[in-house]
Amino acid sequence: MTLRVLAYATVGLAPVEGYLTAANAHLGKVAPALLVAVWLVVRVRRRRLPRPTPLHAVLALLAVTVATTAAIHSSGAFTAEYTLRWLPFLVITAVLADVASREVPVRGLLLAMATGATAAGIGALYSLIIGGEARASGPQADPNDLAYFLVAAIPLLALAGEALHQRVAAALGGTVLVAGALATFSRGGALGLTAAIGWLALRRVLPWRVLAATAAVVALLGFGTLQFAGPQIERAVQEKSFIAASNVDTRELRWQAAARMVAEQPFSGVGPGGFREAYAAQSHNAEVDEQTPVAHNMYLEVAAELGLPGFALFATMIGIAGVASERAIRWVVSPGPRRIEAVAIQASLLAVLVASTFLSEQYYLPLWSLAALAVAAEIRARREDRGED
């Protein structure tokens, strides 16, 4: 029971970590730390080692790669900070994959993620409408990061049950998540949302009537918002339009700088956090007012910092998640909860991967938790097919 509560808290509180950090700098780390500690105690007591999977092997190799590149670039200004950001995600992913394949239901974890993101969506709308922000941010300092959490959670609402109150809750949650994501004015988030919804419709998990109803509710909410806070929305749109062209230019500069880092140090990379330190030199001070930015592309940033071997492992982890989720679907012959779980994971993972083309999101939980749950879903589906559950 304790493992289940801590696992739910770990994934459910991640979208609102900004609120927790505002209260106490370390509060957001409490649930993950306790989860790992309790997991270790439970495994030692039961004398059961974690079930080995290809994901665990890749995570271990990735940890070695991160540590190696960090040692090579130990004098870097951001090396220690970013190494300590990488390693906990690798550990949490391994733990979540293990507990979700045994003690904690995959469905429960996915719904906990959706619930936490819905709370973040409410915060997003509050920050825009009541707080007067030009772009919704809520619990995240960057609206783009908030959009990432929200669009990743939207497909998970497909797990809602058939009961009327469950459908109503899912519809309300979907409205909040979509409206909150739109309120961030994040183009990467919008593309991720489009990809996720398209995938759900393609796999026939999201009925068109539900999609139409949600779109109608969001449109109605948008109309009401324009009536209530029209000047704020108009100002936000104007500001976003003004900076849109500049964003395209700066991201192109950062992507080019990251590519040069990969070309110059293809094997050792520039170390965790090294992109931020090396950017000014690599771009020849192209951005005078931004000397230590992120790359705004997860793939280029990982390749630049961990080198091509590290990027290969990172891409392998994503590939394992995709293959595992598809295998989970194939293990389940008839439509049902297991199939919906796997397709929802796929759609969420697709939203994450698309949005991360324009964002540096390797330091946020959705990618890692979805990879863990994809592997766990396959293990559970296989056991269920064999009659072991």
N, C-alpha and C positions, 0 to 999 in steps of 0.2 A: 504493500500500500504506500509506503514511504517513497519507494522508487517511482511509483506512478505519479504521485503528487509533485515530486521534484522534477520529473521529466516534463510534465505538463507546464510547470512554472518556468522551466528553462526556455521552452519554445514559445510559451504564451506571453512572457514578459519581454522578450527580445524586441518587439516593435515599439514598446513604450519605455525602452531603457533610458531614453533621454530624460523622462520625468524622474526615474529612479536616481539617475546620476545627479540631477539637480538637487535632490534631497540629500544625497550622500554620494560621494565620488565612487565608492566601492559597492553600493547597494545592488547595482545591476549584476555584479559578479557572484552574489551570494548563492542564488539557486543553482547555477552551473557547478560551482565549487562543491556544494553539498551533494549534488547529484553524483559527481565523480567519487567523492568520499564514501557515500553510502553504497554505491555500486561496488567499489573495492571491498568493503566490509562484507557485503552479501556474497560476492563471489568467493572470498576467502572462507566464510562460514560454510558455504555449501560445497566448497572444494570443487567448483566448476569453473573451468577456464572459459574465456569468451570464445564463442564459436568462430573459428577462423574463416574469413571470406577474402576474396581478391581485394575488396575495398580496404580491409585492415592492412593488407600487405602494402598497398599503394600509399595509404596514410603513413605507415611507418617509414617508407622510403622518402616520402615527401618531408617528413620531420627531419630525417637525416640530411636531406638537401638544404632545407631551410637553415639548419644548424651549421652546415658546412659553408654556405654562402655568407652566413652571418660571421663566422670565424674569419673568413678571408677578408671581409670588409668590417672588421670589428671597430675600427676607428671612425666609422661613419656617424654623422650626427643623429641619424634616425634609426640606426641599425638595432640597437637594444630595444627601443620602443616597439618597433614593428616585428621583431622576432617574438616578443612577448604577446603580440597580437595574433601572429600566425599559430603558434603552438597550441594554445587553448582550443582553437577551432578544430584542430586535428584530433585532439583528445576527446572533445565533446562529440564529434562525429562518430568516432569509434564506439563510444559509450552508448550513444543513442541507437546506433545500428544494432548493438547487442541487446539492449533492454527492450527495444521495439520488436525484436524477433522472439522475445521470450515473455517478459512480464507485462509490458505496457502495450495496449492496443494501438495499432497504427492509426486507426480511425480517430481515437481519442486525441492523439498527438496532433493530427491534422486539424481537428476542430479547435484544439487549444491555440494553434497558430492563427486560425481564422478569427477566433475570439479576441486575441491580443491585437491583431491588425485592425479589427473593427473599432476597438477602443482608440487605437491610434488615428483611425479615420475620423472619429468624432472629434478628437483633438485637432485634426487638420481643419475641419470645417469651423470649429470654434475660433481657431487662430485667424482664419480668413474673414469670417463674418463678424465676429465679436471683437477679436483682437486687432482687426484692421490691417493685418499683414498683406502685402502685395501678392505674395504666394504662400499657400498653406505650408506650414512646417510642423506644427504640433510638437510631438516628442522628439523630432529630429531637427538638427540645426540646418541641414540642407534639404530643401523641398524634393530634390531628386532622389535622395536616400529614402525619404518618406514614401515617395511614389513606388519605389522598389519593393518595400514591405507590403504596400497595399495591393499592388497588382499581383504579387506572388500569392496572396491569400485568396483572391477572388475565386479561382477555380475550386478551392477547397469547400466552398459552399455547396458544391454539387453533392456533398456527402450528407446533406440534410435528409432526414427521414421522410416518410410518406404522410405522417400525421399533419393535420392542418396547422397546429401551432409551430411545428418544426419548419414547415414551408414558409410560414409568415416570418419567422425569425430569420430564415435564410434570405428571403426577399428584402427584409429591412437591412440585414447585414450587407447584402450585395449592393444595395442603394448607397449605403454609407461609404463602402469601399470604393465604388466607382466614382461617386461624387467627390470623395476625398482625393482620389488619384487625379481627377480632372482639375481639382482646385490647386494642385501643385504646379500646373502648367508645364509638366515635365514631358518632353517629346519622347525620351527614352521609355518613360513609364507608359505613355500612350501606345507606343509600338509593342511593348511587352504585353499590354492588355489585349491589343488586337490579336496578337499571336496566340495567346492563351484561349481567348473566346473562340477563335477559329478552330483551334485544336479540339476543344470540347464539343463543338458542333460537328466536326468531321468524324469524331469517334462516337457520335450519337449519345453523348452523356448529357449534353445541355439541350433540352428541347427548344425549338425555335420560339414557341409561345412564351416560354420563360424568359428568353432573351428579349423578345419584343416587350413583354410586360416590364422588365427591368429598365429597358431603354426609355419606356414611356414614363416610368416613375422618376428616373433621373432627369428627363427633360422637364417634367413638371416641377421638380425640385429646383432645377436651374432657372426656370421662369420665375419661381417665387423668390429665389435669391436675387435675381436681377431687379425685381420690384423692391426688395428690402434693402439691398446694398448695391444698387446699380452703379453709382459713381466709383465705388471701390473696385468692382469687377472691371469696369472700363479702364480704370487706371492700371490695374494689374495686366490687362491684355496689352495696353500700350507699352508698358515697361518691358513685358516679355518680348513683344515685337521689336522693340528698340535694341535689345541685347541679343536677339536671336542670331543676327548675322555675325556679331562679334564672337558669340559662342562657337559658331562654325569655324571661324578663323583660328581661334585659340586652341580648339581641340585638334585641328589639323596640325598646328605647331607642336602640340604635345605628342601626338601620335608619331610625327616625324622624329622627334627627339627620342622617343622610346625605341623606335625602329633602329636608330643609330646606335643606341646603347646595346641592343641585341647584336648588331653587326660587329661592334667593337669588342664585346665580352660575351660571346655566345655560350660559353660553358659555365663560367662562374657567376655571370650576371653582375649587377652592381650592388647586390645585397638587399635584404629587406629594408624598405624605406629609402633605398638608394635613388630611386627616380626623383624623389623630391629634392634630394641634395644635389644631384647632378644636372637637374633640368636647366638651371640658369646658364651653365657652361655649354651644355649641348645645344641649347636653343639660341646661344649667343645673345642672351638677355633680351629675347624677343618680347617678353612681357615684363616691362619695368615694374609694374605694380603687383606682380605675382611671381615671386622667386622660388617658392617651394610648393607647387601645386601637385595634385594627383594627375594621372594620365587621362582620366575619363574614358578609359577602355580597359576593362579587367584583364583581357587576354594579353594585350601589349605590355601592361604594367607587370603582370606576373612573369612574362618572358624576359622583360628587361631586368627585373630584380633577381629572379631565381635562375636565369639562364635557360637555354633550350631543354636541358635535362629536367629541370624543375617544371617547366611548362608542359613537357610531355607527360609527366606524372599527374599534373593538375588536370590536363585534358583527359588522361586515362580515368581519373576519378569520375569526371563528368560522363565519360563513355560508359563506365560500369553502371552508373545510376540509370542511364537511358536504357541499356540492355536489360538490367534487372527489372525495371518497371514493365518493359515489353514482355519479358518472360513471365512476370506475375500475371499479366493479362492472358497469356496463352495457357498457363496452368489452369485457369478458371474457364471452363468450357461454356457454362451458362451465365447469362447476365446476373449480376448480384453485387453485394457490397464490396467484395474483393476486387472485382473488375473496376468499379467506380473509383475505389481508392487508388488503384494503379494509374488510371487515366487522369485523375485529378493531380496526382504527383507529376505525371508527365507534363500536363498543361502548366502547372506552377513552375516546374523546372524550365520549360520553354520560355515562360515570361521572364524568369530570372536571366536566362542566357541572352535573350534578345535585348533586354534593358541594359545588361552589362556591357554591351557593345559600345554604349555611350557613357557608362558609369564605371567607377572602380568599386565594385561591391564584394570583393573577396574577403573583406573584413566585417561582413555582416552575416548573421546566422542562416537566413533562408536557404542559400545555396548548399550549405553543409548539412543542415537538417534534412533537406529534401533528398540529398544523396544517401544519407543514412536510412531514411524511411523507404526509399526505393528498394534498397537491398533487403531490408526487413520484410517488406511486402512480398518480395519474391520467395523468401524463406517460408513465410507463413502460408502463402498460396500453395507451395510445393508440399508442405506438411499436410495441409488440409486435403489436397488431392490424394495423398497417400493414406488418409484416414488417421493421421497421427495426432491431430488436434481434437 
